[in-house]
Amino acid sequence: MSRSGNCYDNAMMESFFATLKTECVDRRYPTRHEARTAIFEYIERWYNRRRHSSLGYLSPAEFEHRLARDNIGVH
């Protein structure tokens, strides 16, 4: 977070949670375990594999992989 009044701080997380609610959460699950499993699968199998414009049209998984690869040995 940065200073007060900077409306772009939470924009990406708000977008993520809006998408998550629309796609996955706005339904009833019989158990808490089933809800947690559905949300985990949504994030790991779909969301982290799709391309995001804010990451240069890379998936979050690919972005993190490249970041780790490029930062090996950098202190």
HTML snippet that shows the backbone in 3Dmol.js (N, CA, C, O; Angstrom):
<script src="https://3Dmol.org/build/3Dmol-min.js"></script>
<div id="view" style="width:600px;height:400px;position:relative"></div>
<script>
const pdb = `
ATOM      1  N   MET A   1       0.829  -1.186   0.000  1.00  0.00           N
ATOM      2  CA  MET A   1       0.000   0.000   0.000  1.00  0.00           C
ATOM      3  C   MET A   1       0.871   1.245   0.000  1.00  0.00           C
ATOM      4  O   MET A   1       1.922   1.285   0.639  1.00  0.00           O
ATOM      5  N   SER A   2       0.438   2.221  -0.696  1.00  0.00           N
ATOM      6  CA  SER A   2       1.161   3.492  -0.672  1.00  0.00           C
ATOM      7  C   SER A   2       0.327   4.509   0.079  1.00  0.00           C
ATOM      8  O   SER A   2      -0.474   4.150   0.942  1.00  0.00           O
ATOM      9  N   ARG A   3       0.507   5.732  -0.234  1.00  0.00           N
ATOM     10  CA  ARG A   3      -0.140   6.805   0.529  1.00  0.00           C
ATOM     11  C   ARG A   3      -1.659   6.830   0.361  1.00  0.00           C
ATOM     12  O   ARG A   3      -2.226   6.238  -0.558  1.00  0.00           O
ATOM     13  N   SER A   4      -2.265   7.522   1.263  1.00  0.00           N
ATOM     14  CA  SER A   4      -3.716   7.666   1.264  1.00  0.00           C
ATOM     15  C   SER A   4      -4.192   8.353  -0.009  1.00  0.00           C
ATOM     16  O   SER A   4      -3.569   9.302  -0.485  1.00  0.00           O
ATOM     17  N   GLY A   5      -5.282   7.873  -0.546  1.00  0.00           N
ATOM     18  CA  GLY A   5      -5.873   8.503  -1.717  1.00  0.00           C
ATOM     19  C   GLY A   5      -5.410   7.927  -3.041  1.00  0.00           C
ATOM     20  O   GLY A   5      -5.886   8.360  -4.090  1.00  0.00           O
ATOM     21  N   ASN A   6      -4.500   6.969  -3.029  1.00  0.00           N
ATOM     22  CA  ASN A   6      -4.032   6.357  -4.263  1.00  0.00           C
ATOM     23  C   ASN A   6      -4.970   5.195  -4.597  1.00  0.00           C
ATOM     24  O   ASN A   6      -4.844   4.106  -4.038  1.00  0.00           O
ATOM     25  N   CYS A   7      -5.891   5.434  -5.496  1.00  0.00           N
ATOM     26  CA  CYS A   7      -6.964   4.469  -5.768  1.00  0.00           C
ATOM     27  C   CYS A   7      -6.504   3.248  -6.549  1.00  0.00           C
ATOM     28  O   CYS A   7      -7.268   2.291  -6.687  1.00  0.00           O
ATOM     29  N   TYR A   8      -5.285   3.251  -7.062  1.00  0.00           N
ATOM     30  CA  TYR A   8      -4.831   2.126  -7.872  1.00  0.00           C
ATOM     31  C   TYR A   8      -4.165   1.032  -7.059  1.00  0.00           C
ATOM     32  O   TYR A   8      -3.852  -0.027  -7.603  1.00  0.00           O
ATOM     33  N   ASP A   9      -3.938   1.256  -5.772  1.00  0.00           N
ATOM     34  CA  ASP A   9      -3.285   0.261  -4.939  1.00  0.00           C
ATOM     35  C   ASP A   9      -4.007  -1.075  -4.948  1.00  0.00           C
ATOM     36  O   ASP A   9      -3.370  -2.120  -5.087  1.00  0.00           O
ATOM     37  N   ASN A  10      -5.295  -1.059  -4.805  1.00  0.00           N
ATOM     38  CA  ASN A  10      -6.064  -2.292  -4.672  1.00  0.00           C
ATOM     39  C   ASN A  10      -6.775  -2.715  -5.955  1.00  0.00           C
ATOM     40  O   ASN A  10      -7.532  -3.686  -5.943  1.00  0.00           O
ATOM     41  N   ALA A  11      -6.552  -2.023  -7.036  1.00  0.00           N
ATOM     42  CA  ALA A  11      -7.316  -2.284  -8.255  1.00  0.00           C
ATOM     43  C   ALA A  11      -7.184  -3.724  -8.734  1.00  0.00           C
ATOM     44  O   ALA A  11      -8.186  -4.338  -9.100  1.00  0.00           O
ATOM     45  N   MET A  12      -5.972  -4.278  -8.739  1.00  0.00           N
ATOM     46  CA  MET A  12      -5.802  -5.642  -9.236  1.00  0.00           C
ATOM     47  C   MET A  12      -6.449  -6.661  -8.299  1.00  0.00           C
ATOM     48  O   MET A  12      -7.072  -7.616  -8.764  1.00  0.00           O
ATOM     49  N   MET A  13      -6.312  -6.472  -6.998  1.00  0.00           N
ATOM     50  CA  MET A  13      -6.933  -7.420  -6.061  1.00  0.00           C
ATOM     51  C   MET A  13      -8.454  -7.311  -6.100  1.00  0.00           C
ATOM     52  O   MET A  13      -9.149  -8.323  -6.017  1.00  0.00           O
ATOM     53  N   GLU A  14      -8.969  -6.106  -6.225  1.00  0.00           N
ATOM     54  CA  GLU A  14     -10.423  -5.942  -6.329  1.00  0.00           C
ATOM     55  C   GLU A  14     -10.940  -6.622  -7.587  1.00  0.00           C
ATOM     56  O   GLU A  14     -12.002  -7.244  -7.564  1.00  0.00           O
ATOM     57  N   SER A  15     -10.206  -6.508  -8.674  1.00  0.00           N
ATOM     58  CA  SER A  15     -10.585  -7.165  -9.918  1.00  0.00           C
ATOM     59  C   SER A  15     -10.566  -8.684  -9.739  1.00  0.00           C
ATOM     60  O   SER A  15     -11.486  -9.375 -10.178  1.00  0.00           O
ATOM     61  N   PHE A  16      -9.522  -9.201  -9.097  1.00  0.00           N
ATOM     62  CA  PHE A  16      -9.427 -10.641  -8.849  1.00  0.00           C
ATOM     63  C   PHE A  16     -10.604 -11.138  -8.015  1.00  0.00           C
ATOM     64  O   PHE A  16     -11.250 -12.123  -8.371  1.00  0.00           O
ATOM     65  N   PHE A  17     -10.884 -10.451  -6.897  1.00  0.00           N
ATOM     66  CA  PHE A  17     -11.962 -10.906  -6.024  1.00  0.00           C
ATOM     67  C   PHE A  17     -13.330 -10.781  -6.693  1.00  0.00           C
ATOM     68  O   PHE A  17     -14.214 -11.600  -6.443  1.00  0.00           O
ATOM     69  N   ALA A  18     -13.511  -9.778  -7.530  1.00  0.00           N
ATOM     70  CA  ALA A  18     -14.771  -9.663  -8.272  1.00  0.00           C
ATOM     71  C   ALA A  18     -14.935 -10.848  -9.228  1.00  0.00           C
ATOM     72  O   ALA A  18     -16.019 -11.422  -9.339  1.00  0.00           O
ATOM     73  N   THR A  19     -13.852 -11.203  -9.912  1.00  0.00           N
ATOM     74  CA  THR A  19     -13.898 -12.343 -10.819  1.00  0.00           C
ATOM     75  C   THR A  19     -14.133 -13.633 -10.045  1.00  0.00           C
ATOM     76  O   THR A  19     -14.942 -14.466 -10.454  1.00  0.00           O
ATOM     77  N   LEU A  20     -13.434 -13.800  -8.940  1.00  0.00           N
ATOM     78  CA  LEU A  20     -13.602 -14.997  -8.115  1.00  0.00           C
ATOM     79  C   LEU A  20     -15.038 -15.133  -7.635  1.00  0.00           C
ATOM     80  O   LEU A  20     -15.615 -16.218  -7.706  1.00  0.00           O
ATOM     81  N   LYS A  21     -15.617 -14.049  -7.151  1.00  0.00           N
ATOM     82  CA  LYS A  21     -17.004 -14.096  -6.675  1.00  0.00           C
ATOM     83  C   LYS A  21     -17.972 -14.455  -7.791  1.00  0.00           C
ATOM     84  O   LYS A  21     -18.887 -15.255  -7.595  1.00  0.00           O
ATOM     85  N   THR A  22     -17.769 -13.865  -8.960  1.00  0.00           N
ATOM     86  CA  THR A  22     -18.654 -14.121 -10.094  1.00  0.00           C
ATOM     87  C   THR A  22     -18.544 -15.559 -10.576  1.00  0.00           C
ATOM     88  O   THR A  22     -19.556 -16.212 -10.832  1.00  0.00           O
ATOM     89  N   GLU A  23     -17.322 -16.050 -10.698  1.00  0.00           N
ATOM     90  CA  GLU A  23     -17.083 -17.356 -11.298  1.00  0.00           C
ATOM     91  C   GLU A  23     -17.236 -18.532 -10.333  1.00  0.00           C
ATOM     92  O   GLU A  23     -17.599 -19.632 -10.751  1.00  0.00           O
ATOM     93  N   CYS A  24     -16.964 -18.309  -9.052  1.00  0.00           N
ATOM     94  CA  CYS A  24     -16.806 -19.464  -8.174  1.00  0.00           C
ATOM     95  C   CYS A  24     -17.572 -19.378  -6.865  1.00  0.00           C
ATOM     96  O   CYS A  24     -18.115 -20.389  -6.417  1.00  0.00           O
ATOM     97  N   VAL A  25     -17.637 -18.239  -6.248  1.00  0.00           N
ATOM     98  CA  VAL A  25     -18.118 -18.155  -4.878  1.00  0.00           C
ATOM     99  C   VAL A  25     -19.630 -17.981  -4.780  1.00  0.00           C
ATOM    100  O   VAL A  25     -20.232 -18.408  -3.794  1.00  0.00           O
ATOM    101  N   ASP A  26     -20.241 -17.379  -5.756  1.00  0.00           N
ATOM    102  CA  ASP A  26     -21.674 -17.096  -5.663  1.00  0.00           C
ATOM    103  C   ASP A  26     -22.535 -18.333  -5.909  1.00  0.00           C
ATOM    104  O   ASP A  26     -23.440 -18.318  -6.743  1.00  0.00           O
ATOM    105  N   ARG A  27     -22.245 -19.387  -5.181  1.00  0.00           N
ATOM    106  CA  ARG A  27     -23.077 -20.592  -5.197  1.00  0.00           C
ATOM    107  C   ARG A  27     -22.934 -21.293  -3.851  1.00  0.00           C
ATOM    108  O   ARG A  27     -22.009 -21.007  -3.091  1.00  0.00           O
ATOM    109  N   ARG A  28     -23.817 -22.178  -3.572  1.00  0.00           N
ATOM    110  CA  ARG A  28     -23.805 -22.885  -2.284  1.00  0.00           C
ATOM    111  C   ARG A  28     -22.968 -24.156  -2.394  1.00  0.00           C
ATOM    112  O   ARG A  28     -23.036 -24.872  -3.394  1.00  0.00           O
ATOM    113  N   TYR A  29     -22.193 -24.421  -1.372  1.00  0.00           N
ATOM    114  CA  TYR A  29     -21.415 -25.651  -1.288  1.00  0.00           C
ATOM    115  C   TYR A  29     -21.894 -26.418  -0.061  1.00  0.00           C
ATOM    116  O   TYR A  29     -22.153 -25.813   0.980  1.00  0.00           O
ATOM    117  N   PRO A  30     -22.014 -27.726  -0.165  1.00  0.00           N
ATOM    118  CA  PRO A  30     -22.512 -28.519   0.966  1.00  0.00           C
ATOM    119  C   PRO A  30     -21.608 -28.454   2.202  1.00  0.00           C
ATOM    120  O   PRO A  30     -22.097 -28.476   3.331  1.00  0.00           O
ATOM    121  N   THR A  31     -20.290 -28.375   1.984  1.00  0.00           N
ATOM    122  CA  THR A  31     -19.360 -28.331   3.109  1.00  0.00           C
ATOM    123  C   THR A  31     -18.311 -27.250   2.877  1.00  0.00           C
ATOM    124  O   THR A  31     -18.088 -26.804   1.752  1.00  0.00           O
ATOM    125  N   ARG A  32     -17.682 -26.846   3.961  1.00  0.00           N
ATOM    126  CA  ARG A  32     -16.588 -25.868   3.868  1.00  0.00           C
ATOM    127  C   ARG A  32     -15.435 -26.442   3.047  1.00  0.00           C
ATOM    128  O   ARG A  32     -14.799 -25.729   2.271  1.00  0.00           O
ATOM    129  N   HIS A  33     -15.177 -27.719   3.224  1.00  0.00           N
ATOM    130  CA  HIS A  33     -14.096 -28.372   2.476  1.00  0.00           C
ATOM    131  C   HIS A  33     -14.336 -28.291   0.967  1.00  0.00           C
ATOM    132  O   HIS A  33     -13.412 -28.004   0.206  1.00  0.00           O
ATOM    133  N   GLU A  34     -15.565 -28.542   0.537  1.00  0.00           N
ATOM    134  CA  GLU A  34     -15.885 -28.452  -0.894  1.00  0.00           C
ATOM    135  C   GLU A  34     -15.718 -27.029  -1.412  1.00  0.00           C
ATOM    136  O   GLU A  34     -15.261 -26.835  -2.538  1.00  0.00           O
ATOM    137  N   ALA A  35     -16.078 -26.038  -0.616  1.00  0.00           N
ATOM    138  CA  ALA A  35     -15.902 -24.637  -1.012  1.00  0.00           C
ATOM    139  C   ALA A  35     -14.421 -24.312  -1.152  1.00  0.00           C
ATOM    140  O   ALA A  35     -14.006 -23.709  -2.142  1.00  0.00           O
ATOM    141  N   ARG A  36     -13.623 -24.709  -0.165  1.00  0.00           N
ATOM    142  CA  ARG A  36     -12.180 -24.446  -0.212  1.00  0.00           C
ATOM    143  C   ARG A  36     -11.544 -25.133  -1.407  1.00  0.00           C
ATOM    144  O   ARG A  36     -10.697 -24.545  -2.079  1.00  0.00           O
ATOM    145  N   THR A  37     -11.937 -26.362  -1.679  1.00  0.00           N
ATOM    146  CA  THR A  37     -11.398 -27.106  -2.813  1.00  0.00           C
ATOM    147  C   THR A  37     -11.758 -26.427  -4.126  1.00  0.00           C
ATOM    148  O   THR A  37     -10.907 -26.291  -5.005  1.00  0.00           O
ATOM    149  N   ALA A  38     -13.002 -26.000  -4.270  1.00  0.00           N
ATOM    150  CA  ALA A  38     -13.439 -25.334  -5.502  1.00  0.00           C
ATOM    151  C   ALA A  38     -12.680 -24.026  -5.724  1.00  0.00           C
ATOM    152  O   ALA A  38     -12.274 -23.727  -6.847  1.00  0.00           O
ATOM    153  N   ILE A  39     -12.489 -23.258  -4.672  1.00  0.00           N
ATOM    154  CA  ILE A  39     -11.758 -21.988  -4.798  1.00  0.00           C
ATOM    155  C   ILE A  39     -10.297 -22.245  -5.130  1.00  0.00           C
ATOM    156  O   ILE A  39      -9.729 -21.569  -5.988  1.00  0.00           O
ATOM    157  N   PHE A  40      -9.682 -23.216  -4.460  1.00  0.00           N
ATOM    158  CA  PHE A  40      -8.294 -23.561  -4.753  1.00  0.00           C
ATOM    159  C   PHE A  40      -8.132 -23.982  -6.210  1.00  0.00           C
ATOM    160  O   PHE A  40      -7.224 -23.511  -6.895  1.00  0.00           O
ATOM    161  N   GLU A  41      -9.004 -24.863  -6.683  1.00  0.00           N
ATOM    162  CA  GLU A  41      -8.914 -25.320  -8.067  1.00  0.00           C
ATOM    163  C   GLU A  41      -9.136 -24.183  -9.050  1.00  0.00           C
ATOM    164  O   GLU A  41      -8.470 -24.117 -10.083  1.00  0.00           O
ATOM    165  N   TYR A  42     -10.061 -23.289  -8.739  1.00  0.00           N
ATOM    166  CA  TYR A  42     -10.295 -22.131  -9.609  1.00  0.00           C
ATOM    167  C   TYR A  42      -9.017 -21.303  -9.736  1.00  0.00           C
ATOM    168  O   TYR A  42      -8.615 -20.933 -10.839  1.00  0.00           O
ATOM    169  N   ILE A  43      -8.389 -21.020  -8.606  1.00  0.00           N
ATOM    170  CA  ILE A  43      -7.192 -20.181  -8.624  1.00  0.00           C
ATOM    171  C   ILE A  43      -6.037 -20.909  -9.314  1.00  0.00           C
ATOM    172  O   ILE A  43      -5.407 -20.342 -10.206  1.00  0.00           O
ATOM    173  N   GLU A  44      -5.753 -22.122  -8.931  1.00  0.00           N
ATOM    174  CA  GLU A  44      -4.586 -22.836  -9.448  1.00  0.00           C
ATOM    175  C   GLU A  44      -4.754 -23.358 -10.872  1.00  0.00           C
ATOM    176  O   GLU A  44      -3.798 -23.349 -11.648  1.00  0.00           O
ATOM    177  N   ARG A  45      -5.933 -23.803 -11.219  1.00  0.00           N
ATOM    178  CA  ARG A  45      -6.122 -24.413 -12.546  1.00  0.00           C
ATOM    179  C   ARG A  45      -6.579 -23.442 -13.611  1.00  0.00           C
ATOM    180  O   ARG A  45      -6.311 -23.658 -14.793  1.00  0.00           O
ATOM    181  N   TRP A  46      -7.264 -22.376 -13.225  1.00  0.00           N
ATOM    182  CA  TRP A  46      -7.762 -21.453 -14.241  1.00  0.00           C
ATOM    183  C   TRP A  46      -7.106 -20.080 -14.129  1.00  0.00           C
ATOM    184  O   TRP A  46      -6.458 -19.634 -15.076  1.00  0.00           O
ATOM    185  N   TYR A  47      -7.255 -19.417 -13.023  1.00  0.00           N
ATOM    186  CA  TYR A  47      -6.818 -18.028 -12.893  1.00  0.00           C
ATOM    187  C   TYR A  47      -5.313 -17.877 -13.074  1.00  0.00           C
ATOM    188  O   TYR A  47      -4.876 -16.976 -13.791  1.00  0.00           O
ATOM    189  N   ASN A  48      -4.521 -18.718 -12.457  1.00  0.00           N
ATOM    190  CA  ASN A  48      -3.066 -18.596 -12.556  1.00  0.00           C
ATOM    191  C   ASN A  48      -2.514 -19.065 -13.885  1.00  0.00           C
ATOM    192  O   ASN A  48      -1.316 -18.935 -14.138  1.00  0.00           O
ATOM    193  N   ARG A  49      -3.358 -19.603 -14.729  1.00  0.00           N
ATOM    194  CA  ARG A  49      -2.903 -20.063 -16.049  1.00  0.00           C
ATOM    195  C   ARG A  49      -3.326 -19.124 -17.178  1.00  0.00           C
ATOM    196  O   ARG A  49      -2.822 -19.245 -18.295  1.00  0.00           O
ATOM    197  N   ARG A  50      -4.236 -18.195 -16.911  1.00  0.00           N
ATOM    198  CA  ARG A  50      -4.682 -17.292 -17.982  1.00  0.00           C
ATOM    199  C   ARG A  50      -3.762 -16.080 -18.070  1.00  0.00           C
ATOM    200  O   ARG A  50      -3.065 -15.755 -17.109  1.00  0.00           O
ATOM    201  N   ARG A  51      -3.757 -15.432 -19.185  1.00  0.00           N
ATOM    202  CA  ARG A  51      -2.884 -14.283 -19.410  1.00  0.00           C
ATOM    203  C   ARG A  51      -3.518 -13.014 -18.871  1.00  0.00           C
ATOM    204  O   ARG A  51      -4.728 -12.810 -18.964  1.00  0.00           O
ATOM    205  N   HIS A  52      -2.666 -12.163 -18.304  1.00  0.00           N
ATOM    206  CA  HIS A  52      -3.116 -10.901 -17.723  1.00  0.00           C
ATOM    207  C   HIS A  52      -2.401  -9.738 -18.395  1.00  0.00           C
ATOM    208  O   HIS A  52      -1.179  -9.757 -18.542  1.00  0.00           O
ATOM    209  N   SER A  53      -3.154  -8.734 -18.801  1.00  0.00           N
ATOM    210  CA  SER A  53      -2.550  -7.580 -19.457  1.00  0.00           C
ATOM    211  C   SER A  53      -1.585  -6.855 -18.537  1.00  0.00           C
ATOM    212  O   SER A  53      -0.593  -6.296 -19.003  1.00  0.00           O
ATOM    213  N   SER A  54      -1.860  -6.853 -17.235  1.00  0.00           N
ATOM    214  CA  SER A  54      -0.991  -6.148 -16.296  1.00  0.00           C
ATOM    215  C   SER A  54       0.365  -6.846 -16.129  1.00  0.00           C
ATOM    216  O   SER A  54       1.296  -6.264 -15.571  1.00  0.00           O
ATOM    217  N   LEU A  55       0.478  -8.075 -16.604  1.00  0.00           N
ATOM    218  CA  LEU A  55       1.737  -8.826 -16.519  1.00  0.00           C
ATOM    219  C   LEU A  55       2.365  -9.011 -17.893  1.00  0.00           C
ATOM    220  O   LEU A  55       3.112  -9.963 -18.120  1.00  0.00           O
ATOM    221  N   GLY A  56       2.062  -8.106 -18.799  1.00  0.00           N
ATOM    222  CA  GLY A  56       2.617  -8.213 -20.149  1.00  0.00           C
ATOM    223  C   GLY A  56       2.050  -9.392 -20.915  1.00  0.00           C
ATOM    224  O   GLY A  56       2.748 -10.000 -21.726  1.00  0.00           O
ATOM    225  N   TYR A  57       0.803  -9.716 -20.668  1.00  0.00           N
ATOM    226  CA  TYR A  57       0.084 -10.825 -21.297  1.00  0.00           C
ATOM    227  C   TYR A  57       0.745 -12.174 -21.026  1.00  0.00           C
ATOM    228  O   TYR A  57       0.754 -13.063 -21.878  1.00  0.00           O
ATOM    229  N   LEU A  58       1.297 -12.307 -19.820  1.00  0.00           N
ATOM    230  CA  LEU A  58       1.787 -13.586 -19.329  1.00  0.00           C
ATOM    231  C   LEU A  58       0.827 -14.069 -18.253  1.00  0.00           C
ATOM    232  O   LEU A  58       0.113 -13.271 -17.647  1.00  0.00           O
ATOM    233  N   SER A  59       0.810 -15.364 -18.018  1.00  0.00           N
ATOM    234  CA  SER A  59       0.031 -15.881 -16.898  1.00  0.00           C
ATOM    235  C   SER A  59       0.808 -15.586 -15.617  1.00  0.00           C
ATOM    236  O   SER A  59       2.027 -15.423 -15.663  1.00  0.00           O
ATOM    237  N   PRO A  60       0.119 -15.515 -14.471  1.00  0.00           N
ATOM    238  CA  PRO A  60       0.857 -15.317 -13.216  1.00  0.00           C
ATOM    239  C   PRO A  60       1.909 -16.399 -12.988  1.00  0.00           C
ATOM    240  O   PRO A  60       2.999 -16.107 -12.494  1.00  0.00           O
ATOM    241  N   ALA A  61       1.595 -17.639 -13.341  1.00  0.00           N
ATOM    242  CA  ALA A  61       2.564 -18.720 -13.164  1.00  0.00           C
ATOM    243  C   ALA A  61       3.801 -18.488 -14.030  1.00  0.00           C
ATOM    244  O   ALA A  61       4.924 -18.654 -13.555  1.00  0.00           O
ATOM    245  N   GLU A  62       3.610 -18.109 -15.287  1.00  0.00           N
ATOM    246  CA  GLU A  62       4.738 -17.841 -16.192  1.00  0.00           C
ATOM    247  C   GLU A  62       5.510 -16.605 -15.746  1.00  0.00           C
ATOM    248  O   GLU A  62       6.739 -16.588 -15.808  1.00  0.00           O
ATOM    249  N   PHE A  63       4.805 -15.577 -15.301  1.00  0.00           N
ATOM    250  CA  PHE A  63       5.461 -14.358 -14.819  1.00  0.00           C
ATOM    251  C   PHE A  63       6.374 -14.679 -13.636  1.00  0.00           C
ATOM    252  O   PHE A  63       7.522 -14.236 -13.603  1.00  0.00           O
ATOM    253  N   GLU A  64       5.870 -15.446 -12.665  1.00  0.00           N
ATOM    254  CA  GLU A  64       6.676 -15.812 -11.501  1.00  0.00           C
ATOM    255  C   GLU A  64       7.848 -16.703 -11.897  1.00  0.00           C
ATOM    256  O   GLU A  64       8.945 -16.558 -11.357  1.00  0.00           O
ATOM    257  N   HIS A  65       7.627 -17.619 -12.833  1.00  0.00           N
ATOM    258  CA  HIS A  65       8.709 -18.477 -13.301  1.00  0.00           C
ATOM    259  C   HIS A  65       9.823 -17.644 -13.930  1.00  0.00           C
ATOM    260  O   HIS A  65      10.998 -17.847 -13.625  1.00  0.00           O
ATOM    261  N   ARG A  66       9.462 -16.717 -14.799  1.00  0.00           N
ATOM    262  CA  ARG A  66      10.472 -15.865 -15.443  1.00  0.00           C
ATOM    263  C   ARG A  66      11.167 -14.961 -14.431  1.00  0.00           C
ATOM    264  O   ARG A  66      12.376 -14.745 -14.509  1.00  0.00           O
ATOM    265  N   LEU A  67      10.400 -14.437 -13.487  1.00  0.00           N
ATOM    266  CA  LEU A  67      10.987 -13.578 -12.459  1.00  0.00           C
ATOM    267  C   LEU A  67      12.012 -14.358 -11.638  1.00  0.00           C
ATOM    268  O   LEU A  67      13.106 -13.858 -11.375  1.00  0.00           O
ATOM    269  N   ALA A  68      11.668 -15.568 -11.235  1.00  0.00           N
ATOM    270  CA  ALA A  68      12.597 -16.397 -10.466  1.00  0.00           C
ATOM    271  C   ALA A  68      13.823 -16.752 -11.300  1.00  0.00           C
ATOM    272  O   ALA A  68      14.947 -16.712 -10.798  1.00  0.00           O
ATOM    273  N   ARG A  69      13.618 -17.095 -12.557  1.00  0.00           N
ATOM    274  CA  ARG A  69      14.724 -17.451 -13.449  1.00  0.00           C
ATOM    275  C   ARG A  69      15.676 -16.281 -13.629  1.00  0.00           C
ATOM    276  O   ARG A  69      16.896 -16.440 -13.580  1.00  0.00           O
ATOM    277  N   ASP A  70      15.095 -15.092 -13.840  1.00  0.00           N
ATOM    278  CA  ASP A  70      15.926 -13.906 -14.088  1.00  0.00           C
ATOM    279  C   ASP A  70      16.617 -13.384 -12.847  1.00  0.00           C
ATOM    280  O   ASP A  70      17.623 -12.682 -12.951  1.00  0.00           O
ATOM    281  N   ASN A  71      16.093 -13.717 -11.660  1.00  0.00           N
ATOM    282  CA  ASN A  71      16.666 -13.222 -10.409  1.00  0.00           C
ATOM    283  C   ASN A  71      17.590 -14.222  -9.724  1.00  0.00           C
ATOM    284  O   ASN A  71      18.057 -13.962  -8.615  1.00  0.00           O
ATOM    285  N   ILE A  72      17.859 -15.342 -10.349  1.00  0.00           N
ATOM    286  CA  ILE A  72      18.762 -16.326  -9.752  1.00  0.00           C
ATOM    287  C   ILE A  72      20.148 -15.693  -9.647  1.00  0.00           C
ATOM    288  O   ILE A  72      20.696 -15.184 -10.625  1.00  0.00           O
ATOM    289  N   GLY A  73      20.685 -15.738  -8.460  1.00  0.00           N
ATOM    290  CA  GLY A  73      22.020 -15.187  -8.238  1.00  0.00           C
ATOM    291  C   GLY A  73      22.043 -13.695  -7.994  1.00  0.00           C
ATOM    292  O   GLY A  73      23.113 -13.131  -7.770  1.00  0.00           O
ATOM    293  N   VAL A  74      20.895 -13.038  -8.030  1.00  0.00           N
ATOM    294  CA  VAL A  74      20.836 -11.599  -7.773  1.00  0.00           C
ATOM    295  C   VAL A  74      20.533 -11.400  -6.290  1.00  0.00           C
ATOM    296  O   VAL A  74      19.593 -12.000  -5.768  1.00  0.00           O
ATOM    297  N   HIS A  75      21.299 -10.586  -5.623  1.00  0.00           N
ATOM    298  CA  HIS A  75      21.084 -10.362  -4.179  1.00  0.00           C
ATOM    299  C   HIS A  75      20.644  -8.957  -3.927  1.00  0.00           C
ATOM    300  O   HIS A  75      20.414  -8.578  -2.778  1.00  0.00           O
TER     301      HIS A  75
END
`;
const viewer = $3Dmol.createViewer("view");
viewer.addModel(pdb, "pdb");
viewer.setStyle({}, {cartoon: {color: "spectrum"}});
viewer.zoomTo();
viewer.render();
</script>
